[in-house]
């Protein structure tokens, strides 16, 4: 009797171990767990965009510990006889029946993992426009309205998108995949997800992780490029204060932008329209309650869902493949080219203006709001403590948000 109990206990322990992560995890899973820990360090200790990086890292950690959390719903075949035996002889007419070798089977649906259901908002392109709604409700377009030349810097910073698009094609990716990879250069996670869900959904996981990771690593990636392309004298340029912008201008601006871009590029209307709706709610002053909801509760909820599910796509077997690593490298190249494009345009505008424009603000033309503008401020103030570039850099920064959405519309209209 005691031997039987010990055997049952031993078999139970073996079953627990063989079904545990210790028995099923591969070396790729352990590498991804290590990468997730590095991202935790950057988010918590270095505070690099923790609102993005922390949920992404946790999603990455969890899916490599428990892959079932991203399991897709499916069906399993159960013989009708076994089903009835397990349910006191009851039949279920709601299941489809398959006959194999004279035996009837129920096609019993299985439940998917929690993150798989939340991920549908990413896959179907629902979360990105909602993120844009929140961004619009938090954004002040005043610096852009006060200095419309910022649109040029925002446009120049999209250079990385199209250079990388060409490079990805030369490396063997399809045109649709190349467009999805190139959009990483805009440093706008929601836009990258939106474009990829339309053009190359099979690459959605690695592209989303790359886009959000580079957004979070802006303070590391941008400064060396900015310093390499500018002189100390240029970095020390102090810009004159921007003119005040009236409430009427701020109210009219999102309406005009929505009309113009929606007519020119209907494929960009979802992103730009939601961005401008959020901004109009903020600037109109008549819907404070829903404007605050868009800024806070809605934005926070979508950020949690988006970050964790994007991170959960980074399983070891998928993320450590050659194609994925190529996408990561191309994404970094795209982001660096975008930063360089903005800075070089800033240098040109500096020359044409007689030294009145600090070229550092051009780096903020990528769409990482407001981190890229803060980096411009930090690098400029390191050279000249009396220099305050933040508001000047916010112009190109919000122009970059619009520019990346426009670039997305162009890619979708041409490639979809």
N, C-alpha and C positions, 0 to 999 in steps of 0.2 A: 504493500500500500504506500509506504513511504517512498519507495523507488518510483512508483507511478507519479506521485505528487512532485518529486524532484524533476522527473522527466518533463512534466507539464510546465513546471516553473522554468526549466531550461529552455524549452521550446518557445515559451512566451518571451523570454529575454532575447532569444535569437530573432524572433519575429520583430520585436521592437527595434533591435539594432539594424536589421536588414532594411527596415522601412524608414530608418532615421537618415538625417543628412550626412552623418559620418560615413555611411555605407554608399550613399548615392552621389555625393558631391564629387566633382572632378577637379583637377588642378586648375581648370579655367575658372571654376566657381570661387576657388580660394584666391586667385589673382584679382577677381572682381571685388571680393570682400575687402582685400587690401586697398584697392583703388577707392572703394567707398569710404574706408577709414581716412585716406588722404583727403578726400573731399570734406569729410567731417571736420578735419583739422583746419582746412582752409575756411570753412563756413563759421566755425565756432571760435577758433583762436585768432585767425586773421580777419574774420568778418568780411569775407569777399562775397557779397550778395547772398547773405545767409537765407533770405526768404526763398531763393531759388535753389541754392546749392544744398541746403540741409534736407529738404524733402526729396530732391533727386538722389542724394547719397543714400537716404534711408530706403527709398524704393529699390535702388541698386543692391543694397545689402540684403533686403528681405527676399527678393526674387531669387538670389543666389543661395539663400539658406532654405527657402521653401518655394520651389518653382510652381507649385500648384496654385499660388496666389494669382498667377496670370493664366491659369488653365482655361482653355476655350470650352464652352459647353459643347457637348456632343451627344451621341446616343450609343447605348450598349444593348446588344441583343440578349434577351433573357427568355429561355423557353417558357411557353405558356404553362406547362406542367409545373416547372419550378416556381414560377410566379404564384400560381394558385396554391401551391403547397406552403409558400411563405406568407400567404394572405388568407388563410383559412378557407380556401376554395373559391375565393372571390375572383372574378374576371374584371378586366379594365378595358372597356370599349374605346377609351380615348387614345390608346396607343396604336400606331401602325403595326401591321403584322407582316413578317417576312417568313417565307417557307424555304427551308434548306434541308435537302435529303429527307423529305417527308415530315420534318419536324417544324412545328409552328413556333415562331419567336416573336416576342414583343420588342419593338424598338423603344426602349425606355430612355427618355432624355436625362442627361446628367447635368448637374449644376456647375457653372464655371466658377473660377476664382474671383474674389472680390475685385481685384485690380483690373481684371478683364472687363468687367462691366463699367468701371469708372473710365477705362481707357477708350471706350467708345466715343466719349466726348472729344478725345484727341483725334481718333481715327476718322470721325465724321466731320471734323472741322468745326465743332461747336465751341470749344473752349477759346480758340484764338480770337474770334470777334468779341467774345465777352471780356477777355483780357484787355482788348483795345478799348472797350467801353470804359473800363476802370481807369486805364491809362489816360484817356481823354478827360475824364472827370478830375484827374489829379494834375493835369498839365496846364501850365500857363503859356499860352502862345504869344504873350506880350512881347518877349524879346525877338521873336521871329517877325511879328508885325512891325515892330519898331525898326528892324533892320532886315528888309526883304532880301538883301544880298546873301543872307544866310542860306537861302534856298540853293544858291550855287554851291556852297560848301556841302550841304546835305546831299546834293546830286553827285558831286565829285566823289564822295565817300562810298557811293554805290559801285564805284569802278571795280572793286574786288569781285562783285557778283558776276560781272560779265567776263572778266579775265579768267576767273576760275571755271566758268561755264565752258569756255573754249578749251581750257586745259583738260577738263574732265572728259570732254569728247575725244580729245587726242589720246587720252589714256584708256579709251575703250568703253566708257560708259555711254549709254544711250542718251539722246538729246534730252529726253524727259528727266532721266536720272541726273544728268549734268546740270539742268536747271535747278533741280532740288538741292544739289550740292552747292551750287554757286550762291544760292540765296543765304547760306550761312554767313557770307561776307557782310550782310546787312546788320549782323549782330542783333537780330530780332527773333527771339524764339517763337513767339506766336505766328509771325509771318512765315518762318521756315516750316513750321508744322502745317500751316494752311496750304502752302504751295506743294509740299511733299504729299499731303493727303490727296491732292488733285492729280499730281504728275507721276509720282513714284511711291505709292503707299508701301511697297515692299522695303523701302529704305527709311521708313518713318522713325523707327527706333534709334538707329545710330545718328541720323541727322538731327533729331530732336535733342539727344544727349549732347552732341557736339555744339549745337547752337547755344543751348543754355549754359554749357560749361564755359564757352568762350565769353559769353556775356558776363558770367561771374568772375572771369579771370582778366577782365579789362585792365584793372590796376597793375597787372603783371606784364601783359602783352604790349600795351600801348606806349608806355614811357620810353623804352629803348628806341622805338621807331621814331617817336616825336623828337627825341634828342639827336638822333642820327641825321634827320632831315632838316634840322634848323640850327641856326647859329645862336650863341649866347645873347648876342645883341637883339636878334629877332624875338627870343623868348622873354626878353626884358621889356618889350614894348607895352606901354600902358595905354589902353584904349579909353576914349572919351565915354562919358555916361550916355546911356540910351535915352531917347526921348520918352516922355510919358505916353501911354496908349489909352485911349478913351474906352469906356464900356461899350459904346456903339460899335467901335472897330472890332472889339473882342466878340461881340454877338454876331456881327455880320460875317466875320472870317470863316467860322466852321460851315455856315450855310453856303457861302460861295465856293469853298473848297469841295464840298460834297457835290454840288451841282456840276462843277467843271470836271472833276475826276470821274464821276459816275458816267458823264456823257462821253468822255474820251476813252475811258477804260472801265467798262462795266464789270470786268472780272475783279477789279480792285474795290468795287463799291461796298462789299461786305466789311472789309477791314477798315477802309477810310470812313465809311458811313458810321460805323459804330464808334470809331475814334472821335469823330466830330459830334456825334450825338452826346457822348459823355462830356465833351468840352462845352457844348451848348447848354447842357443841363447845369454845368458849373457856372458859366458866365452869365446866364440869363437871370439867375438869382431868384427865380420863381418856383423852383422845384428842389429846394435845399434837401428835403428828406430823401428823395430818390438819388440825388447827386451824391449824398453822403453814403448811401447804401452801395452805390457803384464803386465809390472810392475805397470803402472799408469792407463791409461784410461780403459782398459779392466777389470783390477782387481777392479777398483772402481765401474764400472757399475754393474758387477756381484755381488759385495758385497751389493750394494743397493737393487738389485732385490732379492737376496738370503735372506738378513736380514729381509726386510719388509715382504716377503711372509712367511718365517719361523715363524715370530712373529704373522702373521695373522692366523696361524693354531691354536693359543691358545685361542679359544673361551671358555667362562665360562663353558658351559655344558660338553665340551670335556676335558678341562684341569683339572677341579676339580673333575674328576671321580676317583674312587679308583684305577683303573688300571694305570691311568696316574700318580697319586701320587706315586704309587709303582715303576713306571719306573724312576721317578725323584730321589727317594731314592736309588734305585739300581744303577743309574748312578753316584750318588755321591759316593757310596761305591766303584764302579769300578774305579773312578778317584783317590780316596784315596789309594786304593790298588796299582794302577799303580805308584803313587808317592812313596809309601812305597817300592815297588819292586825295583825301581831305586836307592833309597837311601841305601837300604840294600845291593844291589850289589856293590854300591860305597864303603860301609864299608868293604866288603870282599876284593875288589880290593885295598883298602887302606892298609889293613893288609898284603896282598900278595906283595905289592910294597914297604913295609917298611915305610909306612906313607907318600908316595909321592903324593897320590891322595886324594883330598878333597871329601869326600862322598856327599857333598851338590850338586855336579854337576850331581849326579845320578837322582835327582828329575827332572832335565831338560829333561830326557829321554821321557817324555810325549810329545805329538806333538803340544803343544801350542807355536808356534814360533812367535816372540822371547820372549814372556812374561815369559815363564818358565825359560829361561836362565837369564833373568833380575832378577827374584826372587832369583835364586841361588846366583847371584852377590850381591844382597841387603842383604840377610841373612848372607853371608860370611863376607861382609864388616862391618856389624853391630858388629861382634865379633873382627875383625881385620881391621881397616881402611886402612891398606896398602895392603889388599888382593884384587886382581883383577881376578875374576873367570869367567867373561863374555865370553871370547873367549874359555876357556876350557869347559864351559857349552854349548856353541853353538854346539860342536861336538855331544854330546848325544842328543841335541835338534833336530838337523836335522836328526840324526839317528832315532829319534822317529817318524819323518814324514815318513821315509821309512818303519820303523817297523810297524806303524799302517796300512800303505797301504798293506804290506805283510800279516799282520794279517787279513785284510779285504779279501784278496785273498784266504786265507786259509778257512775262514768261508764260503765264497760264494761257493768255490769249493766243500766243504763237505756238506753244508746244502741246496744249491739251487736245 
